[in-house]
């Protein structure tokens, strides 16, 4: 079971399986139907993109199980969460090493979270000098929120702060771009894009975005030493 696009991505693994697809915004329906089928004795795979526990379906299943009074363990409704590669990690690998120090992930979708709270989280993460990874940066119904997010972050960051923009990370149609905070909102992004805003120490070197961990600042360069 899953959103149609996600099942298409997993098509080589699904030969001979019964497939149930649905559209976006039907997460509760999918999770409820998956639970119903599992209670009938079927083995059900509820497919998400990236990692199922990060902005995906795992929490919905647990919430529904709890609301129905079901035990999501071996003695009740057995739920197994299988880890995947989250989009932020896939995007970071393509950019270089932008997440090598503390970072925060914030979704700009206000479909489930009030924008006022999203903006507060952005401001606090920026003030604390976290690298900030933005999920769901722009949709047709929300064309303004990336620009506003960049304005909020810019209250605590240099306009030249590097920003990595990765669309469809590790998938066909992949696009990787580097920008600066002052102009990042002018780039082409959509719901399949991850935007990573560097912290005060992030750099661009040879076309790669790097956030130093701090080893060289503390220990200096040591010849013939192994990287740690």
C-alpha positions as CSV (number, residue, x, y, z in Angstrom):
1,X,0.0,0.0,0.0
2,X,1.1,3.5,-0.6
3,X,1.0,6.8,-2.5
4,X,1.1,5.9,-6.2
5,X,4.4,7.6,-7.0
6,X,6.2,5.7,-4.1
7,X,4.9,2.3,-5.3
8,X,6.1,3.1,-8.9
9,X,9.6,3.8,-7.5
10,X,9.5,0.4,-5.7
11,X,8.0,-1.5,-8.7
12,X,10.9,-4.0,-9.2
13,X,10.2,-5.3,-5.6
14,X,6.5,-5.6,-6.0
15,X,6.0,-8.3,-8.7
16,X,3.2,-10.7,-7.7
17,X,2.0,-8.5,-4.9
18,X,-1.5,-7.1,-4.4
19,X,-1.1,-3.3,-4.8
20,X,-3.4,-0.7,-3.2
21,X,-2.6,2.9,-4.2
22,X,-4.0,6.2,-3.2
23,X,-3.3,9.9,-3.6
24,X,-1.6,12.4,-1.3
25,X,-3.6,13.7,1.7
26,X,-5.1,10.3,2.2
27,X,-2.6,9.2,4.9
28,X,-5.2,8.4,7.5
29,X,-7.2,6.3,5.1
30,X,-4.1,4.4,4.0
31,X,-3.0,3.7,7.5
32,X,-6.5,2.6,8.6
33,X,-6.9,0.3,5.7
34,X,-3.5,-1.2,6.3
35,X,-4.4,-1.9,10.0
36,X,-7.7,-3.5,8.9
37,X,-6.0,-5.8,6.5
38,X,-3.3,-6.7,9.0
39,X,-6.0,-7.6,11.5
40,X,-7.5,-9.9,8.9
41,X,-4.2,-11.8,8.9
42,X,-2.6,-10.3,5.9
43,X,1.1,-9.1,5.8
44,X,0.9,-5.5,4.8
45,X,3.8,-3.2,3.6
46,X,2.9,0.5,4.0
47,X,5.4,2.1,1.7
48,X,6.8,5.6,2.3
49,X,9.6,7.4,0.5
50,X,12.9,8.1,2.4
51,X,12.6,6.8,6.0
52,X,9.1,5.8,7.2
53,X,9.7,7.5,10.6
54,X,10.7,10.9,9.2
55,X,7.7,12.9,8.0
56,X,6.1,9.7,6.9
57,X,3.7,6.9,7.7
58,X,5.1,5.2,10.8
59,X,3.7,7.7,13.3
60,X,0.3,7.6,11.6
61,X,0.1,3.9,12.1
62,X,1.1,4.1,15.8
63,X,-1.4,6.9,16.4
64,X,-4.3,5.0,14.9
65,X,-3.3,1.8,16.7
66,X,-3.3,3.8,20.0
67,X,-6.7,5.5,19.2
68,X,-8.2,2.0,18.6
69,X,-6.7,0.5,21.7
70,X,-4.5,-1.9,19.8
71,X,-1.1,-3.1,21.0
72,X,1.4,-2.5,18.3
73,X,3.6,-5.4,19.5
74,X,3.9,-9.1,19.1
75,X,0.9,-9.9,21.2
76,X,-1.4,-7.6,19.3
77,X,-1.0,-5.8,16.0
78,X,2.7,-6.5,15.1
79,X,4.2,-3.3,13.6
80,X,7.7,-3.3,12.3
81,X,9.4,-0.1,11.1
82,X,12.0,-0.8,8.5
83,X,14.5,2.1,8.2
84,X,15.3,3.8,4.9
85,X,17.5,6.6,3.7
86,X,15.9,9.9,4.6
87,X,15.8,12.6,1.9
88,X,18.0,14.9,4.0
89,X,20.8,12.3,4.1
90,X,20.5,11.5,0.4
91,X,20.6,15.2,-0.4
92,X,23.5,15.9,2.0
93,X,25.6,13.1,0.4
94,X,25.2,14.8,-3.0
95,X,26.2,18.2,-1.7
96,X,29.3,17.0,0.2
97,X,29.2,17.2,4.0
98,X,26.8,19.9,5.1
99,X,25.4,18.0,8.1
100,X,28.7,17.2,9.9
101,X,27.7,19.3,12.9
102,X,24.4,19.9,14.7
103,X,21.4,20.4,12.4
104,X,17.6,20.8,12.5
105,X,15.0,19.6,10.1
106,X,11.9,21.8,9.6
107,X,9.0,21.2,7.2
108,X,7.5,24.3,5.6
109,X,4.2,22.6,5.1
110,X,1.5,24.2,7.2
111,X,-1.1,21.6,6.4
112,X,-0.7,20.0,9.8
113,X,1.4,22.6,11.7
114,X,0.5,26.3,12.1
115,X,2.8,28.6,10.2
116,X,3.4,30.7,13.4
117,X,4.9,27.6,15.0
118,X,7.0,26.8,11.9
119,X,8.4,30.3,11.9
120,X,9.2,30.2,15.6
121,X,11.1,26.9,15.1
122,X,13.0,28.5,12.2
123,X,14.0,31.5,14.2
124,X,15.2,29.5,17.2
125,X,17.2,27.1,15.0
126,X,18.8,29.9,13.2
127,X,19.6,31.8,16.4
128,X,21.2,28.6,17.8
129,X,23.4,28.3,14.6
130,X,22.0,25.0,13.5
131,X,22.4,23.9,9.9
132,X,18.8,23.9,8.8
133,X,17.3,21.4,6.4
134,X,14.0,22.5,4.9
135,X,11.5,19.8,3.8
136,X,8.4,20.7,1.6
137,X,9.8,24.1,0.7
138,X,7.3,25.1,-1.9
139,X,4.1,23.8,-3.5
140,X,1.6,25.3,-5.9
141,X,-0.6,26.3,-3.0
142,X,2.3,27.6,-0.9
143,X,4.6,29.6,-3.2
144,X,5.6,32.2,-0.6
145,X,6.9,30.2,2.3
146,X,10.4,29.5,1.2
147,X,11.0,33.2,0.7
148,X,9.6,33.9,4.2
149,X,11.7,31.1,5.8
150,X,14.9,32.6,4.2
151,X,14.0,36.0,5.6
152,X,13.5,34.6,9.1
153,X,16.9,32.7,8.9
154,X,18.6,35.8,7.5
155,X,18.0,37.6,10.7
156,X,20.7,35.4,12.2
157,X,22.9,34.5,9.2
158,X,25.1,36.2,6.7
159,X,23.5,36.7,3.3
160,X,26.3,34.8,1.7
161,X,25.6,31.7,3.8
162,X,25.8,28.7,1.5
163,X,22.6,26.9,0.7
164,X,22.3,23.5,-1.0
165,X,19.3,22.7,-3.1
166,X,18.7,19.1,-4.1
167,X,15.6,18.0,-6.1
168,X,14.7,14.3,-6.4
169,X,17.8,13.1,-4.5
170,X,19.1,9.8,-5.7
171,X,16.2,9.4,-8.2
172,X,15.8,9.9,-11.9
173,X,15.7,13.6,-12.7
174,X,18.0,14.5,-9.8
175,X,19.2,18.1,-9.7
176,X,21.9,19.6,-7.4
177,X,22.5,23.3,-7.0
178,X,24.4,25.6,-4.7
179,X,23.2,29.1,-3.8
180,X,23.5,31.8,-1.1
181,X,20.9,32.6,1.5
182,X,20.2,36.0,-0.1
183,X,19.0,34.4,-3.4
184,X,18.0,30.8,-2.4
185,X,14.3,31.6,-2.6
186,X,14.7,32.5,-6.3
187,X,15.7,29.0,-7.2
188,X,13.4,26.3,-8.7
189,X,12.2,24.1,-5.8
190,X,9.1,22.0,-5.2
191,X,7.8,19.4,-2.8
192,X,10.5,16.9,-3.9
193,X,13.3,19.3,-3.0
194,X,15.4,19.5,0.1
195,X,17.0,22.9,0.9
196,X,19.9,22.8,3.3
197,X,21.0,26.2,4.8
198,X,24.5,26.2,6.3
199,X,25.5,27.5,9.7
200,X,28.0,30.3,10.4
201,X,30.9,27.9,9.7
202,X,29.6,26.2,6.5
203,X,31.8,26.7,3.4
204,X,31.8,25.8,-0.3
205,X,35.0,24.2,-1.4
206,X,35.5,22.8,-5.0
207,X,31.8,22.8,-5.6
208,X,31.0,20.9,-2.4
209,X,29.1,22.2,0.7
210,X,31.0,21.5,3.9
211,X,30.1,22.2,7.6
212,X,33.3,21.7,9.6
213,X,33.1,19.4,12.6
214,X,35.8,21.4,14.3
215,X,38.7,18.9,14.4
216,X,41.2,21.2,12.6
217,X,40.3,24.2,14.7
218,X,40.9,22.3,17.9
219,X,43.9,20.1,17.0
220,X,45.4,21.7,13.9
221,X,46.6,19.7,10.9
222,X,48.5,16.5,11.8
223,X,50.6,15.0,9.1
224,X,50.3,11.3,8.4
225,X,47.3,11.0,10.8
226,X,44.3,9.0,9.9
227,X,41.0,10.8,9.5
228,X,38.7,10.3,12.5
